[in-house]
Amino acid sequence: MIDSTSQGSVSDGELDDRVGRIEQRGIGLIPLEERHGRPVDLFWTWLAANAAVGYVVVGALVVYLGLSFVTAVIAIIIGNLAFFCVGVTSLQGPEVGTTTFTISRASFGQNGNRGLSFFNWMTLVGFEATSLALIVLAGRLILKEAGIDATGTGLTLVILLVALLVQVLVPLLGHATILVVQRYLGYLFIPMYIIMAILIIPKTHVGSIHGGGGIATISVAFAIIVSGGGLSWANAASDYSRYLSPSTSRTGIFWWSSLGGMVAALTLELLGAAVASVTKNVTDPISGLPHVLPTGFLVPFLILAILTLWSGNTLDLYSSGVTLQALGIPLKRTYCVLIDLVVAGTLAAITVFSSKFNTYFGDFLGLIILWLAPWFAIYVVDWLLRRTYDAEALVNPSGGRYYRRNGVHVPGIIALLLGGIASGLWLNTTLFEGPLSSRIGHSDMSVFMGIVVAGLVYWALESIPVLHRLTHSRADAQAATS
């Protein structure tokens, strides 16, 4: 029996997904009669979510690593091809009608997927906390421009509380409201960022950036770009495509989902790289803005930056809420959103009083690769091998063909562990450096290692008969043929 509280059921005749109305569905299947929308809606959703000042941070971090401006541009362009990951993981939602980490149960089993859901939840909450911290920093700078010293603990916490109260509204309302709000924010963000580029570019000194640009440094920059961009959204893509009809063009879904985030992130990271030529000694991306923006444009831009951060956090909060349900928390989606906001707000309060924002953010982006890269590979390989899913079994917490023996799909767990180990061997962060990284010029190939090793191992365990027999129980075989 499906738990209607945690899965998110609605009464007969009730249209759940409406603008301005709280969405009652959680990870429960979306009925065909409630499927609506077009692939282009995904473009605006992902563009608005990624048109955030955080990507200016990523672009600046790439230059701070020591790359020349030209080399940084090349790394940024190639790294943002990772947004094709979002296009790929958007394709399963319309077919099944549920969220990404509910579909992930097919690869890892009901209980095995709980651990992955927890890592996904922590990752999403980490991004939420980062964005909230940036909102507070922007709010303090706005007050500073007004002649008010907002660096004290009390006023900082008041700004954070206001940010939390505003942030919670759209994620609580749900999918339909998110699509509409993101579209209109996208309309606003595009001209504002064009104006920002026109104002900033004349002040930059890209010729002053003469970094070494060695292969090792480029690999570290690539890892940061990928983990902070396309790969970090792949774990939520079907959360927003699941309301589309299964007959919707797959080509349209793939391209519109990929390009929305790619266009925004690529543009802002390039701008961030240029900004880094002026702000070389700042510890966060907000405090350096007065050096590159005209006085009259600083406050309007900070307001815009806050809106973009709220926009990106909207998707993070919605997805972290349904991820808690996939983990097995027996609460409605709305309560899960509130829990996530409290946790993210607490982490943001800790972060905002630190003077090492850029360092913490870079380490966070590096460490999430350890699980995210292997998970992505396994999820995609499983989909390519399976081609179709038993939707009812995916949302059935008490059993079904994907429950597996003791709720664990052994090949998925083995592939994940080996992929994570391989990724860690070639990881380079200030917190941890793998042995391959230290021996090969402090490089970072963790993304490639995690994806390649996990994908190949999972394919082998699922496709090679002798390995398949060793890692699958008799119950798995019977379920697969039922």
N, C-alpha and C positions, 0 to 999 in steps of 0.2 A: 504493500500500500504506500502511495506517495504522501509524504507529509505536506499537507497544503499550507501549513504555516511557514515552513522554511522554503518551500518551492515557489510559493506565491500564486495561489489560485484566485480566480475571480468568479463572481456569480454569473449565472446564465443571463445573457442579454446585456451584460455590462461591458461597455467599450472602455478598455483599461488604458490604452495608450493615447491620451489626449493632452494637448497643450494646456498647461495651467492646472492639471489635475494630477494628484499623486498616483504614480504608477504602482499598482498592487502586485504585479508579477515580480517574482524574483528570478530564479533559474528555471522555473517551470517552462514547459514547451509553449511556444507561441502558436495558437491555432491558425490554420491557413486563412480563415476569414478575417483575422486581425493583421495579416501581413500587409504592409503598405510601404510607399516610398520609392525612390529611384536611386540608382548608384551614385549620381552626382551629389546627393545629400551627404554621402560619406566624405566627399572632397571638402565641403565646407566644415564638416565636423572636425576633420583632422587638421585642416588648415588653421582654424581658430585655436584648437588645442595646442598647436605647435608654434603659433605666432607669439611666443613668450620670450621675455627677457632672459630666461634661463639659457636659451641658445646663444645669446650674446656672451654669456659666461663661458659656454663650451668653446666658442670661437676664440675667445681671449686665452683660455687655458691652453689651447693648442699652440699659440704663439709663446706663452710663458714657458712652455716646455723647452724652448730653444730653437724652434723652426724659423726659417726665413719666411717672409710673407708669401712668396710664390709657392714654396713647398707646403705651407699651411693651407693655401687655397686648394692645391691638388689633393691633399689629405681630406679636406672638408668635402670636396666634390665626390671623391670615391667613397668616403665613409657614409655619405647620405644615400648611397644606393641601398643601404640597409632598410630603407623604408619600403622596399619591395617585400620585406618580411611581413609588413602590415597587410599588403595586398594579398599575400598567400594565406595568412591566417584569418582573413575576412571571408574566405570562400566557404568555410564550413557552416557559418551561422545560418545563412538562408536555407541550406540543405537540411539542417537538423532543427533549428528553431530554438536553440539555447545558447548559453554563454561559453566562452573559450575554455574556462577551467572546469566546466561540466563535461564538455567534449573530451577534455584531457583524461577523463576517467577511462576511456577506451585504451589508452596507452599504458596506464599505470595501475589500473584496478581501483575499486572504490576507496580502499584504505590507503593504498600506495599514493594515490593522488592527493590525499589530505596533506601530506608533508609538502608536496609541491605547491598546493594551494596556500599553505602557510608562508612559504618563501615568496610567493607572488603577492600575498597580502602585505608582507613586510616591505617589499620593493615598492609597491604602490603607495603605501603610507609614508615611506621614505621620501618619495617625490612630492607627496602632499606637504610634508613638513618643510622640505626645502623651499617650495613655492610660498608657503605661509611666512617663512622667515624673510624671504625677499620682499614680500608685501609689507612686512613690518619695517624693514630697512627703508623701503620707498616712502612709507608713511612718515617715518621720522625725518627724512630729508625734506619732505613737503612742509612739515611743521618748522623745520630749521629755516627754510626759505621765508616763512612767515614770521620769523623772529622768536620762535618758541623752541626751547631746549627740550627735546624729547628723548634724550639718552638715558634718563633715569628709569629705574625699574618699574615704578608705578605707571608712568605714561606709556612705556613700551608695552606693558601687559594690557593696558586699555586698548591700544591700537590692535594688538593681537586678538582681543576679545571681539572687537568690531569686525575684524577680518573674518573670524570664525562665523559670526552671525550672518554676514552677507554670503559667505561661501556656501553655507549649508542649503540655501533655498533651492537652487536649480537641481543639484543631485537628488534631493528629496523628491522633487516632482517627477523626475525620471526621464525616460528615453525621448518621448515626443517633444517635451519642453527643451531638452538638451539640443535636439536637432535644430529647432527654430532659433534658439538663443545663439548657438554657435554660428549659424548662417549670418545673422545680422552682425555679430561681432567680427566675422570675417570681412564683411563689407566695410566695417570701420577700420580694421587693422591695416588693410592694404594701403590706403592713401596715407595714413599716419606714418607708416614705416617708410614710405617713399619720401615724405617730407623729412623724416629723421635722417635718412641717408643723404639727402641733399645738403642738410645742415652739418652733418658730421664729416663727410668725406673730405671737404676742403681743409679740415683741421688735422687730418691724419698725416702721418709721416711714414708711410709704408716702406720707404727707402731706408729708414733707420733700423729696420728689423733685419739683421744679418745673422740669423741663427745658423747652427751647423747643419741641421737638416739631414742627419744620417739616417740610415734605414731603421736603426733601433728606435730613435726618437719618433720617426714617422709611424712605426708600428704602435707605440704607446698612444700617440695622438689618434690613430685610427680606432684603437680599442675604446678610447673615451668617446669619440664621435658616435660609434655604433651603439655602445651601451647607453649613451644618453639620448639617443634618437630612435631610429627605426626599430631596433631590436627590443628596446624597452617598451614599445607600444604593441608589439606583436602578441604579447600575452593578454591583450584586452580587445583585439580587433573584432572578434565575432560577437562581443557584447553589444555592438552597435549595428552590425549587419544582420542580426538574427530576425529583425522585423521585416526584412525584405522577402518577397516571394521566392520560393525555390526555383521558379522559372526565370528569375532575373538574370540578365546577361552576366556570365562569369567574367568575361573580358572587361565589362564596365566596372564591376565590383573591384577587380584587381587594380585597374589603372586609376580610378578615382580615389580609392583608398590609399594607394601608394603615393600619388602625386600631391595630395592635400598636405600631408606632413612634410614631404620632401621639399616642396617649394618654400614653405615657411622656414623650416630649419636651415636649409642651405643658405637662404638669403641672410638670415640673422647671424649665422655663424661667420659668414664672410664679413659682415659688418662688425662682429665682435673681434675678429682678427685685426681689422683696421683700427678699432678703438684701442686695442692693446698696444699700438704704436705710440699712443699718447699716455695711457694710464698703465705704467709699468710696475708700480709698487703698491697696488691696492690689494686688500685682502678679501674684498667682495665686489660684485659687479655694480652695485648701486653707488658706493662712495666715490667712484671715479667719474660718474656722469657729469658733474659740474665742470670738469676739465674739457669736455668735448661738446657740450650742448650750450647754445646761447641762453642767457639768463631767462629771457621771456618764454623759451620753449621748454625749460627744464621741468617746471611743474606740470604742464599739459602732458609731457612725455611720461612723467612718473605716474600720473593718473592712468594713462594708457597702459603702462607696464603692469600696474595693479590689475587692470581689467584682463590683460592677457594671462596673468598668473592665475586669476580666478577661473578663467576659461579652461586652462589646462587642468587645473585641480578638479574641475567639474567632472571630467572624464575619469580621473584617478579615483575620486570618491565613489562614483557610481560603480566602477569596476571593482574597487576594493570591497564594496558592500556585497556584491554578488559573489565575490571570491570567498568571503566569509561563509556564505551559504554553501558553496561548493565544498568548503572545508568540513561542513557538517554542523555549523552553528544553527540551532533551531529557532531562528529569529526572522522576522520580516525584514525585507530589504531596507526599509526606512530606518529601523532600529540599528541595523548594521552600519548604515551611513553615519549615524550619530556616534556610534562607538569609534569608528575610524577617525572622525573629526576630533574627538577628544584626545585620542592617542597622538594624532598628527600635531595637534595644537601643543601638546606637552613637549614633543620633540622639537617643535619650532621654537618654543620658549628657551630651550636649552641651547639651540643652535644660534639664535639671534644674539646671545650674550657672548658668543665666542668670537675671537679675532682671526679664526682660521677657516672661514667659510669656504673659500676656494679649495683649500686642502681637503677638508672633509667631503666636499662635493665630488672631487676627483677620485678619492678613495672609494666612496660609495658607488660611483659608476664602474670602477674597476672590479669590485668584489661581486656585484650582482651578475657579472658574466659567468661566474663559477656554476651557477645553476641555470641561468637563463639561456645561455648558448646551447647546452646539452638538451634542455627541455624543448627548445624550438626545433632542433633536429629530429628528436624522437617524435614529436607531435606531427611534423610534416611527413616523415617517413611512414608513420602509422597510417596517416590519411591516404598517402599514395598507394600503400599496399592494400588498404581496406576498401577505398573508393566510396563506401557508403556506410551509414551507421544505423543501429537500432535505437531510434530516438527515445522510445519508452524505457529501454534498459538503462540509458545514460542517466535519466532523472529518477530512477528507482533506487532509493537508498538501501532497500532491504534485499536486493539481489539483482538478477538479470545476467545476461551473458557477459557483461563487463565486470562483474563483481570479482571473479577469479577465485582461486583458492586462498582462503583467509583474507580476501579482499585485496590481494596484491598480485599484479602482473609482473612476474619475475623478470622477463626480458627488459621491460621498461626501467625497472630499478637498477639492474646490472648496467645497462647502457648509460643511465644517468650518472651512476657513481664513477664509471670509467671515464665518461666525458668530463665530469667535474674534476677528477684527478688530473686528466690530461690538460685541461684548461689551467689548473693551478700550477702545473709544472712550468708553464710559460707565461705566468702572470707577473706584472710589475706594478706595484702600488707602494706608497710610503709605509703601509702597514705590513705588507708581505711581498716578497719577491721569490718566485719559483726558481728552482735550480737551473732550468734551461735558460731562463731569463738572465740570471747572473752570469752564466757561462757564455752567453751569446750576446754580448754587448749591452746588457740590460734592456733587451727588446721585449715586446709583448705581442705574442701571437695567440693569446688565450681565446679569442673569439673563434678563430679558425680551428684550433685544437679541440675546443668543446663541441663545435658543430660537426666536424669531420669524424672524430672518434665516436661520439655518441650515435650519430646517424649510421655509420658503418656497422657498429656493434649491434644496434637494434635491428637493422636490416638482416644481418647474418643470423641472429637468434630467431627471427621470424621466418626466414626464407630457406635456410640450409637445413634439410631434413634431420640430420643427426643432432644438430644444435637445438632445433625446434623440439625434438623429443625430450632432450635433457632438461629444458627450461619450462616446458608446459605440462601441466597436470592433465590427468584423464578428464577431469571435469571441464577444463578449458576446451579440450577437443570436442567434447559432447556439446558444449554451449555454442561452439563455432559452427557446428552443423545443424543446430536446432532452428 
